[in-house]
Amino acid sequence: MNASNTTPLIHVESLHRHFRMGEEIVRALDGVTFSVYPGEFFGIMGASGSGKSTLLYLIGGLDRPTSGRVIVEGRDLTALEENDLAAYRRHTVGFVYQMFHLIPTMTALQNVELPMMIARVPPKQRRARAEDLLRQMGLGDRLHHKPIELSGGQRQRVAIARALSNDPTIILADEPTGNLDSHAGAEVVRLLKSLAHEQGRTVLIVSHDPQVIAQTDRYIRLRDGRIVEEGTP
């Protein structure tokens, strides 16, 4: 992927997100500008409180900025109505979280099916796709296990399969290795990287771990809501 010859898939422009805490204004993001290109495995690095998760939520359409723009596939997310923003979250982006956020009463298969149920995919089609995705994650023998019966690494692979269920263009992973041991974490990073390099999806991974960021194609580092470093590992 030669970024110089490619139109950005994601362009973040002069992004600000401020929160009021009592009489104090917290500048979670304070004028962030950068681009991400199709098929990149892109890192967002920073210490706790640097603004990296806030940035990911804005790109994911889970929050709206105080000012600035988030442009994805030529669409300005800040100008979208709520229904259009919900459709964007449902079809364009898939989310992977540090805490997995699997529904404990559902099996792995049912957890992966859930976004497709919301998107009204027919039962037979969604079941077949969920099974295929879990097998791709090496979980063909865990289809009917509930989260409590799975290891941390297996839970995160279920979460990745769920993120892929509606065939999104973009995967947003917020500290996906934060609750995993080093072996399981390395496997999750390998899977996410393969989604970009082998499937052509655009993957943004938030992490405070330099070893994770070292696996990315490009990265930015945030401090106090501003980009203080960007480059190629």
KEFI-48489 format. One line per 2 residues: number of its first residue (from 1); for each residue z, x, y of C-alpha. Coordinates in steps of 0.05 Angstrom, whole numbers, plus 5000, padded with zeros to 4 digits. Example, Ala and Ser with C-alpha at 12.3 -4.5 7.8 and 13.67 -1.06 7.14 Angstrom:
% KEFI-48489
1> 5156 5246 4910 ~ 5143 5273 4979
//
This chain:
% KEFI-48489
1> 5000 5000 5000 ~ 4977 5031 5066
3> 5017 4997 5120 ~ 4972 5024 5175
5> 4914 4983 5148 ~ 4953 4919 5133
7> 4977 4861 5174 ~ 5053 4853 5171
9> 5078 4799 5126 ~ 5144 4796 5165
11> 5151 4815 5238 ~ 5219 4813 5271
13> 5215 4817 5347 ~ 5273 4829 5396
15> 5320 4792 5350 ~ 5389 4774 5376
17> 5444 4735 5341 ~ 5509 4725 5379
19> 5572 4689 5356 ~ 5630 4666 5399
21> 5699 4682 5372 ~ 5749 4653 5420
23> 5731 4684 5487 ~ 5694 4743 5456
25> 5619 4746 5442 ~ 5602 4783 5378
27> 5532 4812 5379 ~ 5516 4812 5305
29> 5444 4830 5321 ~ 5427 4861 5387
31> 5352 4869 5397 ~ 5323 4885 5329
33> 5248 4897 5321 ~ 5211 4919 5258
35> 5156 4898 5209 ~ 5151 4892 5133
37> 5084 4895 5097 ~ 5059 4858 5035
39> 5083 4887 4970 ~ 5137 4932 5000
41> 5205 4946 4970 ~ 5241 4949 5037
43> 5314 4970 5048 ~ 5363 4947 5100
45> 5423 4993 5102 ~ 5488 4993 5140
47> 5564 4990 5136 ~ 5602 4924 5133
49> 5594 4888 5199 ~ 5529 4924 5218
51> 5489 4859 5219 ~ 5448 4870 5156
53> 5466 4804 5121 ~ 5457 4765 5186
55> 5387 4795 5191 ~ 5371 4774 5120
57> 5394 4703 5132 ~ 5350 4697 5193
59> 5289 4722 5155 ~ 5308 4672 5100
61> 5310 4613 5147 ~ 5384 4601 5133
63> 5403 4612 5206 ~ 5370 4611 5274
65> 5373 4669 5324 ~ 5403 4667 5394
67> 5337 4695 5419 ~ 5276 4733 5392
69> 5227 4715 5338 ~ 5219 4720 5263
71> 5145 4714 5243 ~ 5128 4706 5169
73> 5056 4698 5146 ~ 5037 4684 5218
75> 5089 4629 5226 ~ 5145 4634 5277
77> 5206 4610 5239 ~ 5244 4599 5304
79> 5193 4545 5323 ~ 5196 4507 5257
81> 5227 4438 5250 ~ 5283 4431 5199
83> 5238 4399 5146 ~ 5187 4455 5152
85> 5242 4507 5149 ~ 5269 4475 5086
87> 5200 4478 5055 ~ 5195 4551 5074
89> 5262 4566 5040 ~ 5240 4527 4978
91> 5171 4558 4968 ~ 5164 4623 5007
93> 5230 4659 4995 ~ 5276 4670 4936
95> 5348 4692 4946 ~ 5391 4739 4904
97> 5464 4746 4923 ~ 5520 4795 4908
99> 5564 4740 4878 ~ 5506 4711 4836
101> 5521 4639 4857 ~ 5503 4610 4789
103> 5529 4541 4772 ~ 5583 4554 4720
105> 5574 4488 4682 ~ 5499 4501 4671
107> 5465 4546 4621 ~ 5422 4604 4643
109> 5361 4561 4629 ~ 5388 4503 4671
111> 5406 4549 4729 ~ 5335 4576 4731
113> 5306 4506 4726 ~ 5347 4479 4784
115> 5303 4501 4842 ~ 5243 4472 4806
117> 5279 4406 4796 ~ 5291 4404 4872
119> 5217 4420 4882 ~ 5200 4362 4833
121> 5165 4405 4782 ~ 5154 4364 4718
123> 5207 4376 4664 ~ 5161 4406 4611
125> 5130 4454 4661 ~ 5195 4477 4692
127> 5227 4488 4623 ~ 5169 4531 4601
129> 5170 4572 4665 ~ 5246 4581 4663
131> 5242 4606 4591 ~ 5186 4654 4609
133> 5223 4682 4669 ~ 5287 4693 4629
135> 5248 4729 4575 ~ 5217 4773 4628
137> 5288 4791 4648 ~ 5306 4810 4577
139> 5348 4747 4567 ~ 5308 4710 4514
141> 5369 4708 4469 ~ 5415 4682 4525
143> 5377 4619 4547 ~ 5433 4572 4528
145> 5492 4615 4549 ~ 5534 4594 4609
147> 5551 4646 4663 ~ 5621 4659 4636
149> 5588 4681 4570 ~ 5545 4733 4606
151> 5559 4802 4633 ~ 5552 4816 4707
153> 5484 4849 4698 ~ 5460 4790 4656
155> 5484 4741 4709 ~ 5446 4778 4763
157> 5383 4778 4720 ~ 5391 4702 4713
159> 5397 4699 4789 ~ 5333 4740 4797
161> 5297 4693 4748 ~ 5322 4634 4789
163> 5297 4667 4854 ~ 5228 4672 4822
165> 5226 4601 4796 ~ 5184 4571 4852
167> 5138 4633 4854 ~ 5159 4658 4924
169> 5121 4711 4964 ~ 5186 4743 4988
171> 5251 4761 4952 ~ 5313 4772 4994
173> 5369 4809 4957 ~ 5437 4814 4992
175> 5478 4870 4960 ~ 5453 4852 4890
177> 5487 4912 4858 ~ 5553 4903 4894
179> 5590 4872 4835 ~ 5557 4913 4780
181> 5572 4979 4745 ~ 5523 5036 4756
183> 5481 5022 4694 ~ 5473 4948 4707
185> 5461 4961 4781 ~ 5405 5011 4766
187> 5372 4960 4720 ~ 5374 4906 4775
189> 5343 4954 4825 ~ 5289 4972 4775
191> 5273 4899 4764 ~ 5270 4884 4839
193> 5226 4945 4851 ~ 5178 4922 4796
195> 5171 4855 4830 ~ 5141 4892 4890
197> 5102 4947 4856 ~ 5077 4909 4795
199> 5075 4836 4818 ~ 5058 4847 4892
201> 5117 4809 4919 ~ 5152 4832 4982
203> 5225 4850 4967 ~ 5279 4863 5020
205> 5343 4892 4993 ~ 5407 4897 5034
207> 5455 4952 5012 ~ 5508 5000 5037
209> 5493 5046 4978 ~ 5449 5106 4994
211> 5427 5111 4921 ~ 5399 5041 4924
213> 5363 5053 4990 ~ 5334 5117 4961
215> 5293 5074 4913 ~ 5259 5035 4969
217> 5191 5048 5001 ~ 5217 5045 5072
219> 5284 5027 5103 ~ 5321 5013 5167
221> 5394 5029 5180 ~ 5435 4983 5225
223> 5498 4999 5265 ~ 5531 4947 5310
225> 5471 4902 5306 ~ 5419 4954 5326
227> 5370 4997 5287 ~ 5394 5069 5290
229> 5348 5098 5238 ~ 5284 5080 5202
231> 5239 5117 5155 ~ 5218 5133 5083
233> 5270 5158 5033
//
